[in-house]
Amino acid sequence: MTQQRNGQQRNDISGGSIDGPAVQAGTIGTVHIGTRPGATPPDRLTRVKNRLAAEVRTQWRDEVTAQDLDSPAPLRLWWRRTERAVAARGADGAQERGAVDGLVAMFRELPVRQLVILGERASGKSVSMMLLTLGLLEAYDPADPVPVLMTASSWHPRREHLHTWLARRLTEEHPFLADRKGCGTDMAARLVTGGHVLLMLDGLDELPAELHAFAIRALDRAVGGRDRLVVACLAAEYEQAVARSGRILTRATVVEMEPVSLDRAEEFLTADRPPADRRWQDVLARLRAHPRHPAVPLAQALTSPLMVALARAIYAPADADPRVLLGFSDREGIESHLLSAFLPAAYEPRPPPPGGRRRAPAHYRPEQARRWLVFAARHMNRNRTQDFAWWQVETAVPGSVRGLVFAVVSGLVFGVIGHAAGGPVIGLVFGVPFALAGFVVQTTARCKPPTRVEIRFRGTGGPFLLRSAVGFVIGIALGFGFELPYDDALMLGLPFALAVGLHAWLRVPADAKKVSSPGLTLQQDRTATLMLGLSFALSFGLTFGTVFAHTDPSASDWPGFGPVDGLTVNAVFVLPGALAGWIVGRLSYGRWGSLAYGVAGAIVSGVVFPPADDPGFAYGLGIAFGLACGFVVVLGRPWGAFVFACALLALSGRLPWRPMAFLQDARLRGVLRQAGGVHQFRHARLRDHLAEGHT
């Protein structure tokens, strides 16, 4: 992008803070949605595209601000047409060299708008992709495809077609596309297959190495000569993938990021220094005086935008002397030193902003932050991804550990309830099956994606009444199954009607201002999880209380078994209990959950113990039982599993007690960045450095 500032044209990448270098983007133009006065109202497809463009723009504009990419002290980055044998022969229509802000104009002039951006590690590829996305949105026309920036780490090209993956990711990042009432059926797939989306695919090299060649073939097959595409990848990995696959993106123009020159590095390093501060000028003068200064380790390190940014942040204090960098004998030593020194500089105490309730501590100690970030980096590398997704944190705790803890807690809670209801033997009958079921479901649990919904009342009257009617019938049937009196069975239908009906209030988010973020996806899944847990707590709790208060299983005329060791089993009550347990397990834990809790429900409901003498005590115990069931349901959902895993990790010191606040704080300090609903390290170099345990 090109912008005017103080009468001069500037095109750069800026920094000036701990957040690192940034491309000077200027003021990103507004994405115009709606229609001109007197114009025909846009059709549904145009409205959807306008809204998607607005959300994408908001998402990446916020990230530009968070990464300080629009500050006025730019590090100028340039690209050139690659000389590697990875582009089609005779590809014309693109200039040979230009500044990063010229990518938008160059891309628009291409005869076929397919572009590959190559570069070394930390050469500015991702920043260029971000700014290219925003630049294309600056003058967005509804007739054009909407540029959407995605990271490639979640795509498995052997298992999922590019269009299928992109449609799924669009729906995950922009949930309004799943709203059938507002967008129609399969809107994301229609956008993708109809050529209405321009995929900006960053980090192709983040895929496993064995998939690189297959990914290029899959991209070329999917886009052909019609679709537009921009891909960013490490130069060497892309070159190797082309050699292995024997195939290129046949219509794509390929450019490569240039190393930072010493002059541009000096401009950036000294931009915010007073004239009297000549520390960097002295260091760089000594480099230039060296007869082979391009080969000097420091000169080599300063060709990387990331390293230039780290050096500026680390040596910003007046008492920090960059001359120590001249003493390193190799480039790797300098880069390791800068990566290690970055966190102490980033986690210098900062005062909180004025006004409002502070959502994060004023500061974290560097050693604390490092320990938690090392855990995050190793967790990501172990999962072979660059995304830190909160709903996958549970995989960091071994299933056997989760199962053992959950089994103990669950067994104690249900055991106490059973003991209160019928004595120590009944306590064991309640506690042991639920403990075993808890161990089974936690050791076999698999990560689920979060539920992206919010509570909405408008337009839910009909669905609410229909669901309530179904719940009412279920409640009555369950009451008759437990041989409740007619009036009590009817009364039991009311909590089931409410419990089932209230899910009609959960709707796909409709607010275009709510762009996907880790905090928002967690909030939405928490809403759905608590609603589900409340519905089970309400219905099961009142069922248990009513049965305990008004039913004497020993007086039933239906066949039973026993007494066996003092226990009697009512065969009739086994079925509704098994069905209720099956529903709990199925909705929360899948196949193994339905089996484990179906058996537990059958055992608990079938055992005979005398009814309560006091209805108040019966319903109080029913409430406790319902809350315990709700607890089981909640821990089977993504938000509940996340809270459970984080508690275990916090006890072991691997995560803070408020992990989301810490992650957001790390983003504000420039350690992490945000890509839709996940966090990522600002660069893979920093992630790998931490994961390898460097100090």
Salt bridges, closest charged atoms under 4 A:
ASP12 OD2 - ARG10 NE 3.73
GLU55 OE2 - ARG51 NE 3.73
GLU55 OE1 - HIS174 ND1 2.72
GLU63 OE1 - ARG667 NH2 2.64
GLU96 OE2 - ARG81 NH1 3.99
GLU120 OE2 - ARG84 NH2 3.53
GLU160 OE2 - ARG168 NE 3.02
GLU172 OE2 - ARG168 NH1 3.13
GLU172 OE1 - ARG169 NH1 3.00
GLU173 OE2 - ARG169 NH1 3.04
GLU206 OE1 - ARG687 NH2 3.68
GLU210 OE2 - ARG384 NH2 3.46
ASP220 OD2 - ARG247 NE 3.09
ASP227 OD2 - HIS163 NE2 3.75
ASP227 OD1 - ARG226 NH1 3.10
GLU239 OE1 - ARG84 NH1 2.73
GLU256 OE2 - ARG84 NH2 3.11
GLU258 OE2 - ARG97 NE 2.69
ASP263 OD1 - ARG288 NH2 2.92
GLU266 OE1 - ARG288 NH2 2.66
GLU267 OE2 - ARG76 NH2 2.77
ASP272 OD1 - ARG273 NE 3.36
ASP272 OD2 - ARG312 NH2 3.40
ASP277 OD2 - ARG273 NH1 3.59
ASP277 OD2 - ARG279 NH2 2.91
ASP321 OD2 - ARG323 NH2 2.76
GLU335 OE2 - ARG331 NE 2.74
GLU335 OE1 - ARG685 NH2 2.89
GLU367 OE2 - ARG365 NE 3.00
GLU454 OE1 - LYS514 NZ 3.02
ASP488 OD2 - HIS550 ND1 3.70
ASP665 OD2 - ARG669 NE 2.64
ASP688 OD2 - ARG121 NH2 3.00
ASP688 OD1 - ARG687 NE 3.24
GLU692 OE1 - HIS694 NE2 2.90
